[in-house]
Amino acid sequence: MAKKKKPELNIETKEKEKQRTAVDYFHLQESLYRKEIDDWHEARLARHSVFTPSTYAIQQLYKDAMLDNHLSGAIETRILKVLNRDFILTSPQGDADEELSAVIQTRWFRHLVRKALESTFYGYSLVYVDNLAEDNRVIRDINRENVIPELGKILKNPLSIKGDGINYADFPNYLLYMQLQPTSFGLLERIAPLTIYKRHSWATWDEFEQIFGLPIRIARTAISTDQHMNELQQWLENMGTAAYAIFNRADEVEIKESSRSDAYHVYLEKINAINREISKGILGQTMTMDDGSSQSQAIIHSQVLEDIIESDVKLVQDWINSSLLPVLRFHGIAIPEGYYVTVQANSQIEPKDKIAIDSVLLANGYNLDTDYIEATYGSVLDKTTPRREQQQQALSNDFF
């Protein structure tokens, strides 16, 4: 059957003029030049093309955008909110199977979940897997630039739409296509231009600093011989890093500086505004990464983030149960039919809140287990006489 076919990792052809078409040979030439708004427009045109969609330009743009610390931090925050939860295999009766859950509470499993979560931002992910039940398991990320979701194809050359490639849908048990959101364009499509504008502000601020942060040195000379000019230039270079210029005595240069003492705020406020927009685009709010004004607002903003994370959790949970578990069974991982994965939140109750809860329980007549008290608060209790009557002890002045 088609579903049991396996893509070869190393296909050698006898005819030298033919290129090898194999997962190992989908190499990528990274583009490291600085991206601008025109690049964003061109990348979107290529990505949204009806007849010849190309993902290379826009995925390269996304990688460039992820160099922004605020953006990468916001995305990592959202991903870790899901990865830090416990993935539990549950029986059809709803009972958690802790022993079987240990099979998926592993680094390789969380890597697959991470790639699924990344699809929200990049549009999609594709991973090659093999021998998942063995110690020599193979998990390889396929470059998104080589993947064309609309064609269901991996291209050998990402810039050649009609070139050699593999239809990944023919190998569903080895090539895992992940797309949690309805479209394959990703949130970064509307976030990427913000990072470009932010980079402009940083560059302009840096230029402002170079011009006005250090005094410009101006040398005027009436001797215009090449030897004299070279010596004068060398002197200025050795005097420090500040900008300098050499002019004829008849030349005149005037540097106009802003009369405002806080001109740098123009750049700073724009950068801060862009950071807030990035936070809203990724986290739905600003106060979990940016400064806030009140605790009540912070609680509301935190709730907005939790709603987004809860949606991510459900999407991941649905993807695992519908798409990933059948693949794990195919590769020999003994997960019984009918079992499903639930994602549980880790307890985040603060110690002071835990004390308040336990105090209410005690006040209503409940006894707390000594092992629980020691594990929760780190206090070692006397097992033979765990409790005694409280006695009012007056402190004498000798203690002071």
Secondary structure as UniProt FT lines:
FT   HELIX           2..4
FT   TURN            16..17
FT   HELIX           23..25
FT   HELIX           37..47
FT   HELIX           56..65
FT   TURN            66..67
FT   HELIX           69..83
FT   STRAND          86..90
FT   TURN            92..93
FT   HELIX           98..101
FT   TURN            102..104
FT   HELIX           107..122
FT   STRAND          125..130
FT   TURN            132..133
FT   TURN            135..136
FT   STRAND          138..141
FT   HELIX           144..146
FT   STRAND          147..148
FT   TURN            149..152
FT   STRAND          153..155
FT   TURN            158..159
FT   TURN            161..162
FT   STRAND          165..167
FT   HELIX           168..170
FT   TURN            172..174
FT   STRAND          175..178
FT   HELIX           188..212
FT   STRAND          217..221
FT   HELIX           226..238
FT   STRAND          244..248
FT   TURN            249..250
FT   TURN            261..264
FT   HELIX           265..283
FT   TURN            287..289
FT   HELIX           295..319
FT   HELIX           320..324
FT   HELIX           325..330
FT   TURN            331..332
FT   TURN            337..338
FT   STRAND          340..344
FT   HELIX           351..363
FT   TURN            364..365
FT   HELIX           370..377
FT   HELIX           397..399
//
